[in-house]
Amino acid sequence: MEKTNKYQCTMKLFDMSLNPEKAEPMTATIFAKTKADVPHVTKVGSIIRLHRILTKKFKKTFQINCDVGVKSAWLLFDPATGTTPISESGRGHSFSPEEKVFLNDLRKCAKNYFTKNPLKGITLKEAEKKPKDFDTLCYVEDVKKKGTISKATLCDADKTVKLDFPTNSKLPVTPEEVVRIRGAEYTDKKCDTLRLKEYSNVLKVAEDYKSAKDLLKKLTK
């Protein structure tokens, strides 16, 4: 019997034809039989190319399904530079000169949007009233690795918290960088330690993006 898809990744996508300032980004779900065939996105604004996908409409919004276990494939590119994929699901790919131009156009589009518009989320202080399943933006003050567990110190303008995560998880939590955490929760009523859920993710935010600039400005006051 053929093994069913065990892993999936859902992300919000937009390009020049879908302005997120005026419409909701498109949702793409990637299905795969192995964890290695699911894209590991670490930065806001990353570029992904999807092959042989299915589209459907749900509540007036188009959705993309990319089933790597059947016939679909993906290529993941850095948001800032390079024409060589960071990772891909297939064994090889073609990349025309026209696609390289389109890749750079997408980067310009993403940078233009994120330098003008903040990422959605609430502050660590606001999250005390909603201690489960919240999105937030933090500055990474420090990371200490101790065996299989890494301990990070995160902060925003009003609060400092701790975050423990597996050292081998490859989360992009690096000192002196801004990160956006999706699906976080406080571990107890003290609200001084964050915990990640199975579906949570952490993405680096470039310093010239509006959300990062605003947070860094508040921290330097």
BELQUIMO-V333495 format. One record per residue. RES is the residue in one letter. SS is DSSP state (H for helix, E for strand, C for the rest). PHI is phi in whole degrees, 0 to 359 (none if undefined). PSI is psi as a letter, one per 30 degrees, with the letter a starting at -180 (* if undefined). Layout:
res	ss	phi	psi
RES	SS	PHI	PSI
RES	SS	PHI	PSI
This chain:
res	ss	phi	psi
M	C	none	k
E	C	292	k
K	C	291	k
T	C	279	l
N	C	294	k
K	C	256	f
Y	E	240	l
Q	E	208	l
C	E	223	k
T	E	246	k
M	E	219	l
K	E	261	k
L	E	235	k
F	C	208	l
D	C	216	a
M	C	295	f
S	C	274	f
L	C	230	j
N	C	283	j
P	C	292	f
E	C	285	f
K	C	243	f
A	C	212	l
E	C	292	k
P	C	299	l
M	E	279	k
T	E	265	k
A	E	238	k
T	E	242	k
I	E	253	k
F	E	253	k
A	E	207	l
K	C	275	f
T	C	234	l
K	H	296	e
A	H	294	f
D	H	268	g
V	C	258	k
P	C	297	k
H	C	258	j
V	C	276	k
T	C	240	f
K	E	225	k
V	C	295	k
G	C	92	g
S	C	299	l
I	E	253	k
I	E	233	k
R	E	250	k
L	E	250	k
H	E	245	k
R	C	50	i
I	C	257	l
L	E	248	k
T	E	238	k
K	E	214	l
K	E	246	k
F	E	226	j
K	C	52	h
K	C	68	g
T	E	239	k
F	E	282	k
Q	E	235	k
I	E	247	k
N	E	244	k
C	E	238	j
D	E	259	j
V	C	295	f
G	C	289	f
V	C	254	d
K	C	213	f
S	C	282	l
A	E	205	l
W	E	215	l
L	E	233	k
L	E	245	k
F	E	241	l
D	C	295	k
P	C	288	f
A	C	247	e
T	C	203	l
G	C	92	k
T	C	247	g
T	C	268	k
P	C	299	k
I	C	293	e
S	E	202	l
E	E	203	l
S	C	272	f
G	C	268	a
R	C	269	f
G	C	190	l
H	C	201	l
S	C	256	l
F	C	209	j
S	C	278	l
P	H	303	e
E	H	296	e
E	H	290	e
K	H	295	e
V	H	296	e
F	H	295	e
L	H	300	e
N	H	293	e
D	H	296	e
L	H	297	e
R	H	298	e
K	H	296	e
C	H	297	e
A	H	295	e
K	H	296	e
N	H	299	e
Y	H	289	e
F	H	286	f
T	C	279	f
K	C	252	f
N	C	237	k
P	C	283	l
L	C	282	k
K	C	286	k
G	C	158	l
I	C	237	l
T	C	283	l
L	C	298	e
K	C	291	e
E	H	297	e
A	H	291	f
E	H	298	f
K	H	274	f
K	C	224	i
P	C	288	f
K	C	235	k
D	C	57	i
F	E	239	l
D	E	252	k
T	E	209	l
L	E	242	k
C	E	223	l
Y	E	258	k
V	E	273	j
E	E	281	e
D	E	199	l
V	E	223	k
K	E	240	k
K	E	262	k
K	E	223	j
G	C	67	b
T	C	274	f
I	E	241	k
S	E	255	k
K	E	242	j
A	E	252	k
T	E	252	j
L	E	241	l
C	E	207	l
D	C	232	a
A	C	291	f
D	C	240	f
K	C	203	k
T	E	239	k
V	E	224	l
K	E	252	l
L	E	218	j
D	E	260	k
F	E	209	l
P	E	300	k
T	H	300	e
N	H	273	g
S	H	282	f
K	C	63	g
L	C	292	k
P	C	281	h
V	C	253	j
T	C	237	k
P	C	306	k
E	C	67	g
E	C	231	l
V	E	263	k
V	E	230	l
R	E	252	k
I	E	253	k
R	E	254	k
G	E	75	h
A	E	270	l
E	E	207	l
Y	E	279	k
T	C	281	f
D	C	205	a
K	C	290	f
K	C	291	f
C	C	55	h
D	C	241	f
T	E	223	k
L	E	265	l
R	E	227	k
L	E	263	k
K	E	269	l
E	E	299	e
Y	E	265	g
S	E	293	l
N	E	215	l
V	E	232	k
L	E	234	k
K	E	288	k
V	E	241	k
A	C	300	k
E	C	298	f
D	C	271	g
Y	C	284	k
K	H	304	e
S	H	300	e
A	H	292	e
K	H	298	e
D	H	296	e
L	H	293	e
L	H	296	e
K	H	295	e
K	H	294	e
L	H	288	f
T	C	269	f
K	C	287	*
